[in-house]
Amino acid sequence: MTDFQELPDLASERLGGAVLWANDDFFAEKDNLLRAAAPVWKADAYTDRGKWMDGWESRRRRVPGHDECVVRLGLPGLVRGVVIDTAVFRGNFPDIASIAACVARPDATVDELLSSSTEWVELLPQVKLAGDTKNRFAIAQATLATHLRLHIYPDGGVARLRVHGAVMPDWRALGDGGDPIDLAALENGAVSIACSDMFFGERHNLILPGRAPNMGDGWETRRRRGPGFDWNLVELAAEGTLDRLVIDTDHFKGNYPDTCSVEGILRPGATADELRDAPFVEVLPRTKLQAHTRHEFTDALLARGPFTHLRLCVFPDGGVSRLRAWGRVGGDGLARARLARLACLDAKTAEAELLTACGASAFAGAVAAARPFASEQDLRAKADAALDALTPDGWLEAFRAHPRIGERAAAVATGEQAARFATGEQARAADASDDARAELARLNAEYEARHGFVFLIFASGRTAEELLAELRRRLPRSTEEELELARAEQRAITHLRLAKLLGRAAR
């Protein structure tokens, strides 16, 4: 997809996008900015504040400054381009606009978003606008965002804002691949990358959340007057195996397809052109459809994958409301998805993620600066290089990020995720007797007094008795020997936690 407008609108109301705040919307309400419908002009429509306008419009500014609003995207994503549409605004459009982006919690308040603790990065520098025009701007460096700030200079009206990009979900919230998810859902990161026709309904509608409110919210082709059939090619959220397919013709009553079939293929990262003549596998054989019906298929599936793409074929034409592909992430799917997300985080957020693998700030900064990663092996190699470059103080900082063996991991300084990792790594030692815990505490304190840093050991799978034996064995050694061994243990722990970040190991 070379035109960013072919990507979904991340700010769409249908996806949950909302304008949270505007410093001024005197003439026209801020909520109009994300309306799905095209803006309209009503020549004779007026309100008690002036001319009725279908957009967001501030009053004429008589003091220095400019106007702005804060938008929460419906889905987090990698922004590739924006459309600032000044339709119907001819003598009252802003002269200039700019946009900033941030990554924040979905429920972040306006006060939190506008506080100094939120880091906003420039998404679109100041650009000139034309009136009554769809002002299109590609984003030079695609940026992950959950919220945007649209600045207009100095004031005026904008009819609509469209924010096109690739959905990038936080895969930590989607689990580690064991539970079924909708692999074809836009909110999980799936995308329709091509279709044969979408005259009446956009191809992305096929994978939107929820059931369609009306026929216009589905994918619908024109009436076919020759041979052939229509199709929609969906890149799944991640590589996975299928449990169940749902093909919903909701609202399509006189224009639903007569029959359909579904095909799948395993080709990570392949483009639509590369898949044009590729050998797809038959997943669902050609099947009769009914009008305005939610069809579910489980036992009828001929193949279950793993797949990275599905192609829905409809014969000969018509409309389908939704496609659902319930299944489990498998193979390298989860790792690739998490690597992709890590690559597009802002530096501060990426460093915070990497600190859970190793608590040395220099390590996190170096690995974050080395993005993107071509593979898991590439991430591990760059992590090893960052560990090799640590100073003695850097190693001690990494050691301090670990709880003492036998202590509650809530004491970990690098956040909740690191605490969860540490708790999991010491799981077998958690049922230690009171005597064992007391002995661990005594020997931990003696070790730190002797060597100057926490006793560090790769604890996964080891019992309290095994850890006590190692602590007794290592306690009398020289500090130089223990430093060397602690660095090796830290490296092993870092490798394990990087695997956890990619969903490769239990948390």
Residue, then its C-alpha position, 0 to 999 in steps of 0.5 A: m500500500t503506497d498511499f497512506q489513505e489506504l490504511p485504516d483511520l485510527a481516529s475513527e469514531r467507529l474504533g472509539g476515537a474521541v476529541l477529549w478537549a479543545n481550548d475553544d470550540f465556540f462556533a462548532e463543537k470539537d466532536n464534529l472533527l472525527r465524524a464518519a460522515a463527510p462534512v456538509w454545507k447548510a447555507d441557511a443554518y445558524t445557531d445563537r452563536g453564529k453560522w452553523m458549521d460541520g466541523w470544529e471551529s474556534r472564535r476569532r483570536r484577539v490575543p497572542g497564541h493559537d488554538e488546539c485540541v486533544v484527540r484519543l485514537g480509537l486504536p493505538g497505531l503507527v501513524r503513516g499520514v494525516v488528512i486535515d480536511t477544511a471542507v466547507f471552511r473557506g474564509n475561516f480556515p486556519d492558516i497553519a497546523s501542526i500535530a504532536a503525538c504521545v503514548a499514554r494509557p487509554d483512560a489518561t485524563v486531559d490533565e495528565l495528558l497536558s502535564s509536564s510528565t507526558e512526552w509529546v513528540e512532533l508528528l507533523p511540523q507546521v504546515k500551510l493549509a488550504g481552505d475547503t480542501k483535503n490537506r494530505f500529509a504523509i508522516a516522514q517518520a512513522t510514529l506510534a501514538t495513542h493520542l494526538r494534539l492538533h494545533i491550528y494557527p492562530d484560529g479557525g475551523v477544521a471539518r474533519l481529521r483522519v489519522h491513517g496508520a497500522v494498528m499496533p496493539d500492546w500484545r502483553a494485553l492479548g496474552d502469550g498466544g495460548d488463548p484464542i483471539d480473533l486473528a482477523a480483527l483490526e483491533n488486534g493488528a490485522v489489516s486488509i491489504a488488497c481486494s478485487d473491488m470495494f465500490f460500495g463498502e471499504r475493504h477494511n470494514l470487513i475486520l472492524p470491531g463489533r457487528a455492523p450497525n448497517m449495510g454501509d459498514g461492511w465490505e461490498t463490491r459492485r455487481r459483476r457483469g462478467p466471469g470471475f469472483d471478488w476477494n478480500l486479502v487479510e494479513l492476520a494480526a500474527e501467525g496462527t492456527l485457526d479454531r473457528l471462522v465467522i462470516d457475517t452477512d448482517h444487513f446484506k439481504g438482497n446483495y449478499p454473495d451466493t457462495c464463499s470460500v476461504e484460503g490461507i497461506l504462511r508467508p510472513g511479511a509478504t505484500a499483496d503483489e507477492l501473494r497474487d499468484a502464490p499457492f494458497v491452501e483451501v481452508l473453507p470449501r465453497t459454501k452456500l451463504q444466506a442473507h443477513t446471517r452470522h455463519e460459523f464454521t468449525d468442523a468444516l475447516l479443511a486446514r487450520g494453519p499456521f497462516t499469516h494471511l487469509r483470502l475471503c472469496v465471494f461468488p460472484d459478488g456482493g457484500v459481507s459485513r464481518l470476517r472473524a478468524w478465531g485461533r491461537v498465535g503460533g510459530d514466530g507470530l507473537a515474537r514478530a508482533r512484539l518485535a514490531r511494536l518494540a521497534c516503533l515505541d518512542a525512546k523513553t517507552a522502549e527503554a522502560e521496556l528493556l529495563t525489565a530485562c536488565g536494570a542498567s540504564a546504559f543497557a536500555g539506552a543502547v539497545a533502544a538506540a539499536r532498533p529495529f531488530a531484524s529477528e530475535q537473534d538480532l535483538r539478543a546479539k545487540a543486547d549482548a553487545a550492550l552488556d559487554a559495553l557496561t562499565p563497572d558502575g553499570w553492572l552494579e546498577a543492573f544488580r541493584a534492580h534485582p530483589r534479594i533471593g527469597e524477598r518479595a519482588a515488589a521491591v524491584a525498582t524497575g516496575e511491575q513487569a520486572a517484579r512479575f518476572a522476578t516472582g516467576e523466576q523464584a516461583r519454586a523457592a516461594d514455598a520455602s520453610d520459615d527456617a529456610r527464609a530466615e537463613l536466606a535473609r541472614l546469608n543475603a545480608e552477609y553476602e552483601a556486606r562482604h561483596g558490596f552487591v546483591f547475591l545474583i543467581f539464575a533462579s528459574g527452576r531452583t528450589a530454596e534449598e538449592l539456592l541456599a546451597e549455592l549461596r553458601r558455596r559462593l559466599p566465601r569466594s573473592t569479590e573479583e570472582e563473584l563479580e565475574l560470576a554475577r555478570a554471567e548470571q545477569r547475562a543469562i537472566t537478561h536472555l530469559r527476560l528478553a524471551k519473556l518480552l517476546g512471549r517465548a517463555a513463561r512470565 
